[in-house]
Amino acid sequence: MMIALVAAVAAAAGCGGTPTRPAPVTSSPAPTPTPTPTVPKPNEAPIITSLTTSSPRAEEDNEVTVTASVEDVDTPVDQLTYAWSATPVNGTFTGTGRQVRWRAPRLQPTPDTYMLTVLVTENYTLNGEAKDNKVTRSVEIHYNDSYREVTKIGARYLTQLFPDFSVSPQQAVQDFSDSCPGKFAELNDVRNNRANYRILSGTYTNVTVTMNSLMTSADLRGACTFVDIPTDPKNPNFGKQETVSGTCLLNAIYENWKWFLCDSRFASSGVATSNGYGLQGRVPGRIISE
């Protein structure tokens, strides 16, 4: 009887009793991610988008305006620094910002080409350390001392090239512009001179220069004297030294950034010769009366 009761209890426990629950599974906590270090944004250098001048040419001791257009994504352009220079001779800069005035130097070789340069500097701090970005840009400008330049080529023609018998006619008119008819007329005069006279000397003094308002045309006027010996046997004064004086008038034009002679005339101050041969060939240019 006791055995049967125990068996019944055991059977009941196996069929309908409370089940045993499994132990809960615990998971390990996720690892904490390592923070990515912040990389400072690189500082971009300024960009000079253009550099311009108020005129493509500069007369000695005169001013032109120079303007730099600048962009910078990190620093206001007015907080950048601007350093200006010129080569081959610095001249004088007035101002320190993006727009300055440049006064061309005096008594320099003329004509010449100058380079005006701006150096733009951006100062900034990176990781507590002072840094800078530097960029440069240049612009070309043509330099002229026009009064000195035209006086020089005028004197060279009348005192060196025309009077020198060893200089060929083509070399003698080297300072004349090909665009001027006066060059070819002068070339014929020099050929005539070389064929019939040997000029011993030429002088050119008391020269005045008158420029137009645009500085593109100039008139030169000065006293000139030429000493020659006729080489044509038909000339009654063949082999004799002669002297003729008068006023030499030259015209000059500005082309391709330099000055050229364009026309030549001669006005006699008195009777040049009594032999009927006149002045043509003895003096440069067209004969005129004043």
C-alpha positions in Angstrom: 0.0 0.0 0.0 2.8 2.4 0.9 4.7 1.5 -2.3 1.8 2.3 -4.5 1.4 5.8 -2.9 5.0 6.7 -3.5 4.8 5.6 -7.1 1.7 7.6 -7.7 3.3 10.8 -6.3 6.4 10.2 -8.5 4.2 9.8 -11.6 2.3 12.9 -10.8 5.5 14.9 -10.4 6.8 13.6 -13.8 3.7 14.5 -15.7 2.2 17.7 -14.4 4.6 19.4 -11.9 6.4 22.8 -12.1 9.4 22.7 -14.6 12.8 23.8 -13.5 13.8 27.1 -15.3 17.4 27.5 -16.9 19.8 30.0 -15.5 19.7 33.4 -17.4 22.5 34.0 -19.9 24.3 37.3 -19.2 26.1 39.3 -22.1 29.4 41.3 -21.7 28.9 45.1 -22.0 29.9 46.7 -25.4 33.3 48.3 -25.4 33.5 52.1 -25.3 34.6 53.5 -28.7 37.9 55.3 -28.8 37.2 59.0 -29.7 38.6 60.1 -33.2 41.0 63.0 -32.7 39.9 66.3 -34.3 42.1 67.2 -37.2 42.4 71.0 -37.6 41.1 72.3 -40.9 44.0 73.3 -43.1 44.2 77.0 -43.7 43.9 77.8 -47.4 46.3 80.4 -48.9 44.9 83.6 -50.4 44.3 83.9 -54.1 45.3 87.0 -56.1 42.7 86.9 -58.9 44.1 89.9 -60.7 46.7 92.7 -60.6 46.0 95.7 -62.8 47.4 99.2 -63.4 45.5 102.4 -64.3 47.7 102.8 -67.4 49.9 100.3 -69.4 52.8 102.9 -69.4 54.4 105.1 -66.8 56.3 108.3 -67.4 59.3 109.0 -65.2 58.4 110.7 -61.9 54.6 110.2 -62.7 52.2 108.0 -60.7 49.9 105.1 -61.7 47.4 103.3 -59.6 48.0 99.5 -59.0 45.1 97.4 -57.7 45.2 93.8 -56.5 42.0 91.7 -56.3 42.3 89.1 -53.6 40.2 86.3 -52.2 40.6 84.3 -49.0 38.2 81.8 -47.4 39.7 82.0 -43.9 40.8 85.6 -43.3 39.1 88.9 -44.3 41.2 90.4 -47.1 41.6 93.6 -45.2 43.4 91.7 -42.5 46.0 90.4 -44.9 49.3 92.2 -45.3 50.5 93.6 -48.7 54.1 94.3 -49.6 54.8 96.1 -52.9 58.0 96.2 -55.0 59.1 97.1 -58.5 62.0 96.0 -60.7 64.5 96.9 -62.1 64.2 100.0 -59.9 61.8 100.2 -57.1 60.4 103.8 -57.5 58.0 104.9 -54.7 54.9 103.2 -53.5 52.2 105.2 -51.6 49.8 103.0 -49.5 50.0 99.5 -48.0 46.7 97.8 -48.9 45.2 96.2 -52.0 45.4 99.5 -53.9 48.5 101.7 -54.0 50.1 104.4 -56.1 53.4 103.8 -57.8 55.6 106.8 -58.8 58.0 105.8 -61.5 61.7 106.5 -60.8 63.7 109.3 -62.5 66.6 109.2 -64.9 66.5 105.5 -65.6 67.2 103.8 -69.0 64.4 104.5 -71.4 62.4 102.8 -72.8 62.2 99.9 -70.4 59.7 97.4 -69.0 59.1 97.2 -65.3 57.5 94.5 -63.2 55.3 95.6 -60.3 54.8 92.8 -57.7 52.6 92.4 -54.7 53.4 89.9 -51.9 50.3 89.0 -49.9 50.8 87.4 -46.5 48.2 85.7 -44.3 49.1 85.1 -40.6 47.3 82.4 -38.6 47.8 80.0 -35.7 47.7 76.2 -36.0 47.9 74.1 -32.8 49.2 77.0 -30.9 52.0 77.7 -33.5 52.2 80.8 -35.6 52.0 80.1 -39.3 51.7 82.1 -42.5 50.7 81.7 -46.2 52.5 83.9 -48.8 51.5 84.4 -52.4 52.8 86.8 -55.1 51.7 88.2 -58.4 53.3 90.6 -60.9 52.0 92.9 -63.6 54.1 94.5 -66.5 54.2 98.2 -67.1 56.2 100.2 -69.8 58.5 102.9 -68.6 59.3 106.0 -70.6 61.1 109.2 -70.0 59.6 110.7 -73.1 61.3 114.1 -73.2 64.7 112.6 -72.7 64.0 109.8 -75.1 62.9 112.0 -78.0 65.7 114.4 -77.4 68.2 111.5 -77.5 67.1 110.0 -80.8 66.8 113.5 -82.4 70.4 114.4 -81.4 71.7 111.0 -82.4 70.3 111.4 -85.9 71.5 115.0 -86.5 74.9 114.7 -84.8 75.9 111.1 -85.3 74.0 109.1 -87.9 73.3 111.7 -90.6 76.8 113.4 -90.5 78.8 110.2 -90.4 79.8 109.2 -93.9 80.7 105.7 -92.7 77.1 105.0 -91.7 75.0 103.5 -94.5 71.7 105.3 -95.4 69.7 102.4 -94.0 71.5 102.7 -90.7 71.2 106.4 -90.6 67.4 106.3 -90.5 67.2 103.4 -88.0 65.3 105.6 -85.5 62.6 106.5 -88.0 59.3 104.6 -87.9 58.4 102.4 -90.8 54.8 103.7 -90.6 55.9 107.2 -91.5 56.4 108.4 -95.1 59.1 110.7 -93.7 61.4 107.7 -93.2 61.6 106.9 -96.9 61.9 110.6 -97.9 64.8 110.9 -95.4 66.4 107.7 -96.7 66.5 109.3 -100.2 68.0 112.5 -98.8 70.7 110.5 -97.0 71.5 108.6 -100.2 71.8 111.9 -102.0 74.1 113.2 -99.3 76.4 110.2 -99.4 76.6 110.5 -103.2 77.5 114.2 -103.4 78.9 115.4 -100.1 81.1 114.3 -97.3 79.6 115.9 -94.1 82.3 116.4 -91.5 80.2 117.3 -88.5 76.7 118.2 -87.3 75.6 120.1 -84.2 72.1 120.4 -82.6 71.6 122.9 -79.7 68.9 124.9 -77.9 66.5 122.0 -78.4 62.9 122.4 -77.3 60.3 119.5 -77.2 56.6 120.0 -77.4 54.4 117.0 -76.5 50.7 116.4 -77.3 48.4 115.8 -74.3 48.4 112.0 -74.8 52.2 111.8 -74.9 52.0 110.1 -78.3 53.5 112.8 -80.6 56.3 115.3 -80.2 57.8 118.1 -82.1 61.5 119.0 -81.7 63.1 122.3 -82.7 66.8 123.2 -82.4 69.6 125.2 -84.0 71.8 123.0 -86.2 75.0 123.5 -88.2 76.6 121.1 -90.7 80.0 121.3 -92.2 80.6 119.4 -95.5 82.8 119.0 -98.5 81.2 118.6 -101.9 82.4 115.4 -103.6 80.7 115.9 -107.0 83.3 117.2 -109.5 80.6 119.2 -111.2 80.1 121.3 -108.1 82.0 124.6 -108.3 82.9 124.1 -104.6 84.2 120.6 -105.2 86.7 119.7 -102.5 86.1 122.9 -100.5 84.8 123.0 -97.0 81.3 124.6 -96.6 79.2 125.4 -93.6 75.4 125.8 -93.4 73.3 126.7 -90.4 69.6 126.8 -89.8 66.8 125.3 -87.7 66.2 121.5 -87.7 62.6 120.4 -87.0 61.8 116.8 -86.2 58.6 115.1 -85.5 58.4 111.9 -83.3 55.7 109.4 -82.6 55.1 106.8 -79.9 54.7 103.3 -81.2 55.1 99.9 -79.6 56.0 101.4 -76.2 58.9 103.5 -77.5 59.6 106.7 -79.5 60.5 106.9 -83.2 61.3 109.8 -85.5 58.7 110.4 -88.1 59.6 113.5 -90.2 62.5 115.9 -90.7 62.6 119.5 -92.0 65.3 122.1 -92.3 64.8 125.9 -92.4 67.9 127.9 -93.5 69.0 130.9 -91.5 70.6 132.6 -94.5 72.2 132.0 -97.9 73.7 128.6 -97.8 75.7 128.6 -101.0 76.1 130.8 -104.1 76.8 128.1 -106.5 73.2 127.2 -107.4 73.4 123.7 -105.8 71.2 124.8 -102.9 70.8 122.9 -99.7 69.3 119.6 -100.8 71.7 116.8 -99.9 73.7 119.0 -97.6 71.2 119.0 -94.7 68.7 116.5 -93.4 65.0 116.7 -94.2 62.7 118.7 -96.4 63.8 122.3 -97.1 61.3 124.8 -95.7 61.1 128.6 -95.1 60.0 130.2 -91.8 
